[in-house]
């Protein structure tokens, strides 16, 4: 099994954390659609990372598809409950965390364009999505131990990866000060080797 991704992608990090939490052996191949001569589009027609290549050469893409597959590969350390209301809650947290990352990545890419081509309105729109989402996350988390209550799940992994990406790329967004409960859960996640060893880096 091979995972293709970068050290900065929050989506690749989500897959790496799940692989580590599930104790699944794999090879990690560094590649990114933004690097010259990359091979991502030759493997994933969408030209995105992460990409999971199975032992039979089946290719899986989109982090949501990948992590759901991985959670079902082995019965240990289940990260998603069986289909029920709780599973829907986990998937909602995943959509929220991925949505924060989507908005953050769009800002990052927009700021890489020549200054005259950048859209301040577009950036502001994405920033508003992030602010609203962080407020919603904080409200939903409350004083819970984990995102969906008392046990660790994919909801926490996705939330931690989103918060970690914001800390890495957007230190000016002071979510730690504004939402102490999000800071608390992020700090707790960073005590896990699976998070500490996958922290984003250039």
Secondary structure, 3 states (H helix, E strand, C coil): CEEEECCCCHHHHHHHHHHHHCCCCCEEEECCCCCCCCCHHHHCCCCCCCEEECCCCCEEECHHHHHHHHHHHCCCCCCCCCCCHHHHHHHHHHHHHHHHHHHHHHHHHHHHCCHHHCCHHHHHHHHHHHHHHHHHHHHHHCCCCECCECCCCHHHHHHHHHHHHHHHHCCCCCHHHHCHHHHHHHHHHCCCHHHHCCCCCC
